[in-house]
Amino acid sequence: MATKTWKLGEVCKGGIITVETKGNDVAIIGKEWDYSQGSNRGSNQSNAKEWCRAEFNVKETAGAYRQAFDFLHDLTTSYHAEQILEWIKDKVEEPHFFNWY
């Protein structure tokens, strides 16, 4: 299982995106910044409140890449959405199923 958190701040709704992958299963989680822990990127945001989530299997979900892109683009800029999708593609077991079409 691979997990990565992006602390994007003002260029992201809520400020934080966490992605968890296990095999071909992917969960993209939008989180609200926890200001009680600080407001800089170095602050501990492990207890940030989850407010939205998208889960899918890249092999079984038709258009998984497009679904993930649309969800991420609603949360942040297209640049950051593409960066996150590239990380996901590197971590799933069968990346050839994770394409735009």
Secondary structure by P-SEA (a helix, b strand, c coil): cbbbbbcccccccccbbbbbbcccbbbbbbbcccccccccccccccccccccbbbbbcccccaaaaaaaaaaaacccaaaaaaaaaaaaaccccccccccc
